[in-house]
Amino acid sequence: MNTKKLIDEAVSLPVEARALVVDSLLRSLNQPESEIDKKWAKEAKRRLAELRSGHVAAVPGEEVFGKVWERFDK
């Protein structure tokens, strides 16, 4: 299979499948460092637990990016 055909087929996949393909390709280029990955996984679990427990509230992405644009649009 040539590269163009492969890319065309990948682009036609559902978004979740495309994300998986991209993640797999990036991982093949940049081998993860297990110790760093373990620390990030621990941090992600901690943050998820905070959200689920109600100790912190999620902020909608539109609000976050709105504040960023407001700050740098001056």
Secondary structure, DSSP 8 states (H G I E B T S, - for coil): --HHHHHHHHHTS-HHHHHHHHHHHHHHHS---HHHHHHHHHHHHHHHHHHHHTSS----HHHHHHHHHHHHT-
